[in-house]
């Protein structure tokens, strides 16, 4: 009934961020070479979809590794994820292209 405090919530969030970024380090090693905005996009997708879900974006990740931003955006748009959460997806595509 009491819930959690802000400091407890931030502690849990920090743990989640550490876990997801460690998984991204392990599964997508090139992600550390991307710009901060692009890292945020991949981390956000990993939080929403899980890292395993993000790994299903094989063509998008291949394009990201090659630096083909237009193809990355196209692959994001051509997905079930985009159709299910278009506003979030559009925001992340815009962030990727910054």
C-alpha positions as CSV (number, residue, x, y, z in Angstrom):
1,X,0.0,0.0,0.0
2,X,2.9,2.3,0.6
3,X,4.6,1.8,-2.8
4,X,8.2,2.7,-3.4
5,X,10.1,6.0,-2.9
6,X,11.6,8.0,-5.7
7,X,15.1,6.9,-4.6
8,X,14.0,3.3,-4.6
9,X,12.6,3.7,-8.1
10,X,15.8,5.4,-9.4
11,X,17.8,2.5,-7.9
12,X,15.7,0.0,-9.7
13,X,15.9,2.0,-12.9
14,X,19.7,2.2,-12.6
15,X,19.8,-1.6,-12.2
16,X,17.6,-2.1,-15.3
17,X,19.8,0.3,-17.4
18,X,23.0,-1.5,-16.3
19,X,21.5,-4.9,-17.2
20,X,20.2,-3.8,-20.6
21,X,23.5,-2.0,-21.5
22,X,25.5,-5.0,-20.5
23,X,23.3,-7.2,-22.7
24,X,23.8,-4.7,-25.6
25,X,27.5,-4.7,-25.0
26,X,27.5,-8.5,-25.2
27,X,25.0,-9.0,-28.1
28,X,25.7,-5.9,-30.3
29,X,29.3,-5.0,-29.7
30,X,29.3,-2.2,-32.3
31,X,26.6,-0.3,-30.4
32,X,29.3,1.5,-28.3
33,X,30.7,3.0,-31.5
34,X,27.4,4.7,-32.3
35,X,26.4,8.3,-31.4
36,X,24.7,8.8,-28.1
37,X,21.4,9.4,-29.8
38,X,21.7,6.1,-31.7
39,X,22.7,4.3,-28.5
40,X,19.6,5.7,-26.8
41,X,17.4,4.4,-29.7
42,X,18.8,0.9,-29.4
43,X,18.5,0.9,-25.6
44,X,14.9,2.2,-25.8
45,X,14.0,-0.5,-28.2
46,X,15.7,-3.1,-26.0
47,X,13.7,-1.9,-23.0
48,X,10.4,-2.0,-24.9
49,X,11.0,-5.3,-26.8
50,X,13.6,-7.0,-24.7
51,X,17.1,-7.5,-26.1
52,X,15.9,-10.8,-27.8
53,X,13.2,-8.8,-29.5
54,X,15.6,-6.2,-30.7
55,X,17.9,-8.9,-32.1
56,X,15.0,-9.9,-34.4
57,X,15.7,-6.6,-36.3
58,X,18.5,-8.3,-38.2
59,X,18.4,-6.1,-41.3
60,X,18.1,-2.9,-39.2
61,X,21.1,-3.9,-37.1
62,X,23.2,-4.8,-40.1
63,X,22.4,-1.4,-41.6
64,X,23.2,0.3,-38.3
65,X,26.6,-1.4,-38.3
66,X,27.3,-0.2,-41.8
67,X,26.2,3.3,-41.0
68,X,23.3,3.2,-43.5
69,X,20.9,5.5,-41.6
70,X,18.2,5.6,-44.3
71,X,18.0,1.8,-44.4
72,X,17.8,1.7,-40.6
73,X,14.9,4.1,-40.7
74,X,13.2,2.1,-43.5
75,X,13.6,-1.2,-41.6
76,X,12.2,0.4,-38.5
77,X,9.2,1.6,-40.4
78,X,8.7,-1.7,-42.1
79,X,8.0,-3.6,-38.9
80,X,5.2,-4.9,-36.7
81,X,6.7,-2.8,-33.9
82,X,6.2,0.4,-35.9
83,X,2.6,-0.6,-36.7
84,X,1.9,-1.4,-33.0
85,X,3.6,1.7,-31.5
86,X,3.8,4.3,-34.3
87,X,4.3,7.4,-32.1
88,X,7.2,5.9,-30.2
89,X,8.7,4.4,-33.3
90,X,8.5,7.7,-35.2
91,X,10.2,9.5,-32.2
92,X,13.0,6.9,-32.2
93,X,13.4,7.1,-36.0
94,X,13.7,10.9,-35.7
95,X,16.2,10.6,-32.9
96,X,18.2,8.1,-35.0
97,X,18.4,10.5,-37.9
98,X,19.6,13.5,-35.8
